Structures are given as C-alpha cells and as structure tokens.
Amino acid sequence: MLIAVCEDDRNNSNEITALCREWEILHPDHPLVTHAYETPEALLNAHERSLDYDLFFLDIEFGQNASMNGYRLAQIIRENNRASIIVFITNSKNYLQQGYLVFAYRYLLKPVSKTDVFDCLDHCMRNTLAGSDPFLPIIKKDGTSRIRIKEIILAQSGLHSVAIQTINGTETARLYESFEDYIKIFPEEWFVRVQKGLVVNVLYITRFTKENVYLSTGVDFCIGRRYRSSVYKRLQQFFVGG
C-alpha cells in the first residue's frame, strides 16, 4: 500500500511514519511505501506524477506560507481519486463540517495514537483486499443489483422491504428476513444504526449530538434511546478519534 503523510510538524510526521513501519512489521504480506511531505504543494507535485496513494494522512492547518489548508488539499485529491482513504489529523475537535465533502474516513487528534493509526491502516488493508470501490448486493423484485457503498446514504425498513437511499435516488430491496439480520451486510466501518429500522452511512453525517444526527442531504434523525450511547461513541471515534 502507498501512504502519504502531509504534515508540517516533523515530530508528528515522523511519529506517523514510524507507526506505519511498525504496522508493516506485523503485516509482512502487506508492504507499505510511506512518503512524507511538509506542504500541500509538495504532495500535489508528487501526486501529479501518478503517485496514486491508497491512504492520505492530512494535517488541516499549515503555516502562513502554505497556499491552502488540508480541506482544500483533500478536495483537489478527490477530483481525480475517489477511491483513496483520507484521514485528517488536527489539534482541535472543532473541525467536522467539511469532512463529508471529501469522504474522510476519520479525524485523528494530535498527538496521534498507535491504536488510531493502526485502525486506519487496517481499514486501508481491508479496502485493498475487497477492491478500492466495494459494492453491496441488493435483491429487488426484478433481480439483483449492486450499489457502491460510498453512494448509499441510508437504509430504512418498511413493510417486507428496505428503502435504500443513494446519491442517485432510492432503491427498494425485498426483505426476506428481519431488518436486524439484513443490515449485517452493511460494513460496520461505514454504517451506524441510529434507530431500530434505520442505518446511516457515517460519510454523510455532518453534525451530531447525543440525541440527533444531521445529514448532508439536509435531513436529521432522532437517535433511538437504546442506541444513543453506542452511536455517540462511534461518531466521536469516526470524527475526532476520541
């Protein structure tokens, strides 16, 4: 796997790079090549030379000499690379709103921990093994189709069916089992269950409280009482690594 670290603090950059090497020792069948850059411009110059990274660790704030921040850098990366994994590293928990625009996998608080970096590398390895753009099978009345996981916004149970809302519209899947069993096909790293009959793709959650989640589509959902603790913990981990 090809890893890019863009961080202007050398201590933080060296720590992430060292953790990548440590992870590689534990996974000899999955060699890593890690490149470190101190500015967005340096990374983009390398990226234009066809270095298609599998995983980006991006700082959000750079020094005054930088022409852009980490969010803008991620947007440029996403214009030509929809499959790579983007992880933001930051000093503040206040950053959240713009991450969904570039399908960020996680936010990690500085100083980064071994557990968090290993989680990102494990996720990247699973994506690499499953293919860079994994699909879910959807059984409908007229046959079976596939939908890209990243395009699914939510899935909501109905009467013997499941409404799957995607960025391109809504698909209705037949339900031959309980919703509890059906949603097992939705990868836990992407989806969170917020109600008894509702799972949501974390990529489309822009804001959350202990009682509600707010989506990039403009809608919000109340989190079921029995799910509030687990949902809040999961979203804290996803967005800020807490």
C-alpha positions in Angstrom: 0.0 0.0 0.0 1.2 3.5 -0.8 0.8 6.0 2.1 1.2 9.8 2.0 1.7 11.9 5.2 1.3 15.7 4.7 2.2 17.4 8.0 4.3 20.4 8.6 5.3 19.4 12.1 8.2 17.0 11.7 7.7 15.3 15.0 4.1 14.4 14.2 5.1 13.3 10.7 7.9 11.2 12.0 5.6 9.6 14.5 3.0 8.6 11.9 5.8 7.2 9.6 7.3 5.2 12.5 3.9 3.7 13.3 3.4 2.8 9.7 6.7 0.9 9.8 5.7 -0.8 13.0 2.4 -1.9 11.4 4.2 -3.2 8.4 6.4 -5.5 10.6 3.2 -7.0 11.9 1.8 -7.5 8.4 4.7 -8.7 6.3 2.3 -9.7 3.5 1.2 -6.1 3.1 4.3 -4.0 2.5 4.0 -0.2 2.8 5.7 2.6 1.0 5.3 5.8 3.0 6.1 9.3 1.7 6.2 12.4 3.9 5.5 15.9 2.8 5.7 19.2 4.7 3.3 21.2 2.5 0.3 20.6 0.3 2.2 21.9 -2.7 4.9 19.2 -2.3 2.3 16.5 -2.1 0.4 17.7 -5.1 3.6 17.9 -7.2 4.3 14.3 -6.4 0.6 13.3 -6.8 0.7 14.7 -10.4 3.5 12.3 -11.2 0.9 9.5 -10.9 1.6 8.5 -7.3 -1.8 7.2 -6.6 -1.8 6.8 -2.8 -4.1 4.4 -1.1 -4.2 6.4 2.2 -3.6 10.1 2.9 -2.9 11.4 6.4 -3.5 15.2 6.0 -2.9 17.9 8.5 -5.7 20.6 8.4 -3.8 23.7 9.3 -0.4 24.6 7.7 1.8 27.6 8.2 1.3 31.0 6.7 3.4 30.2 3.7 1.1 27.4 2.5 -1.4 28.3 -0.2 -4.1 26.0 1.1 -5.3 24.1 4.1 -5.9 20.4 4.4 -9.5 20.5 3.4 -8.7 22.2 0.1 -5.9 19.7 -0.5 -8.4 16.9 0.0 -10.8 18.4 -2.4 -8.1 18.5 -5.1 -7.2 14.9 -4.4 -10.8 13.8 -4.6 -11.2 15.5 -8.1 -9.1 12.7 -9.6 -9.1 10.0 -6.9 -12.4 8.8 -5.4 -11.2 5.5 -4.0 -8.3 6.5 -1.7 -8.8 6.9 2.0 -8.4 10.3 3.6 -7.6 10.8 7.3 -7.4 14.3 8.8 -5.1 15.0 11.7 -5.8 18.0 13.8 -5.3 19.8 17.2 -8.9 20.6 17.6 -12.2 18.8 18.0 -14.0 21.8 16.3 -13.2 20.6 12.8 -16.1 18.5 11.5 -18.4 20.2 9.0 -16.4 19.8 5.8 -15.1 16.3 6.1 -18.1 14.6 4.4 -17.5 16.6 1.2 -14.3 14.6 0.6 -15.5 11.3 2.2 -12.9 11.5 5.1 -12.6 8.2 6.9 -11.6 9.7 10.3 -10.3 12.7 12.2 -7.3 12.0 14.5 -6.4 14.2 17.3 -2.8 15.1 17.9 -0.7 13.6 19.2 -1.9 10.6 17.2 -2.1 7.2 19.0 -0.8 3.9 17.8 -4.3 2.4 18.1 -5.8 5.1 15.8 -3.1 4.9 13.1 -3.3 1.1 13.1 -7.1 1.3 12.7 -6.6 3.4 9.6 -4.0 1.1 8.2 -6.2 -1.9 8.9 -9.2 -0.2 7.2 -7.0 0.6 4.2 -5.8 -3.1 4.0 -9.4 -4.3 4.1 -10.3 -1.9 1.3 -7.4 -3.0 -0.8 -8.3 -6.7 -0.4 -12.0 -6.0 -1.1 -11.3 -3.7 -4.1 -11.0 0.0 -4.0 -14.7 0.6 -4.6 -16.7 -2.1 -2.8 -20.3 -2.8 -3.6 -23.3 -4.2 -1.7 -25.7 -6.7 -3.4 -29.3 -5.5 -3.4 -32.1 -8.0 -4.1 -35.1 -6.5 -5.8 -38.3 -7.7 -7.4 -36.8 -7.7 -10.8 -33.5 -9.2 -9.8 -30.3 -8.4 -8.0 -28.2 -5.3 -8.5 -25.1 -3.8 -6.9 -24.7 -0.4 -5.3 -21.4 1.2 -4.3 -21.1 1.5 -0.5 -19.9 5.1 -0.8 -23.1 6.0 -2.7 -25.5 4.7 0.0 -26.8 7.4 2.3 -29.1 5.3 4.5 -31.3 2.2 4.6 -34.7 2.3 6.3 -37.0 -0.7 6.9 -40.5 -0.8 5.5 -43.3 -3.4 5.1 -41.3 -6.5 3.9 -38.9 -4.2 2.2 -35.9 -1.8 2.8 -35.7 1.6 1.2 -32.1 2.3 0.3 -31.4 6.0 -0.3 -28.4 6.7 -2.5 -26.9 9.8 -4.0 -28.8 8.9 -7.2 -32.2 8.2 -5.8 -34.0 5.5 -3.8 -33.9 1.7 -4.4 -36.3 -0.7 -2.8 -34.9 -4.1 -1.7 -37.1 -7.1 -0.8 -36.8 -8.2 2.8 -36.8 -12.0 3.3 -35.5 -11.8 6.9 -35.6 -9.4 9.8 -34.1 -6.0 9.4 -31.7 -7.0 12.2 -30.3 -9.8 10.1 -30.5 -7.8 6.8 -28.3 -5.0 8.0 -25.4 -7.4 8.7 -24.4 -6.9 5.1 -23.6 -3.2 5.8 -20.0 -2.9 6.9 -19.7 -1.5 10.4 -16.9 0.8 9.5 -19.2 2.7 7.2 -22.7 2.4 8.8 -24.2 3.2 12.2 -27.6 2.1 13.4 -29.5 5.1 14.8 -33.0 3.6 15.1 -34.5 0.2 15.2 -35.2 0.4 11.5 -32.6 2.8 10.3 -28.9 2.7 9.5 -26.9 5.7 8.2 -23.7 6.0 6.3 -21.3 7.9 8.5 -19.8 9.6 5.4 -23.0 11.7 5.1 -23.3 12.8 8.7 -22.2 16.4 9.0 -23.1 17.0 12.6 -24.3 15.1 15.6 -25.4 15.5 19.2 -26.2 12.8 21.8 -29.8 12.8 20.5 -29.7 13.6 16.8 -27.7 13.1 13.6 -27.7 15.6 10.8 -27.0 14.6 7.2 -25.5 16.4 4.3 -28.9 16.0 2.5 -30.5 18.4 4.9 -32.5 15.9 6.9 -31.9 14.9 10.5 -32.9 11.9 12.6 -33.5 11.4 16.3 -31.3 8.7 17.7 -33.3 5.9 19.3 -32.8 5.9 23.1 -31.3 2.4 23.2 -28.7 3.4 20.5 -27.7 6.8 21.8 -24.6 5.7 23.8 -23.2 3.5 21.1 -23.9 6.0 18.2 -22.4 8.9 20.1 -19.2 6.8 20.9 -19.0 5.6 17.3 -19.3 9.1 15.8 -16.8 10.5 18.2 -14.3 7.9 17.2 -15.1 8.5 13.5 -14.8 12.2 13.5 -12.2 13.0 16.2 -10.7 9.7 17.2 -12.0 10.1 20.7 
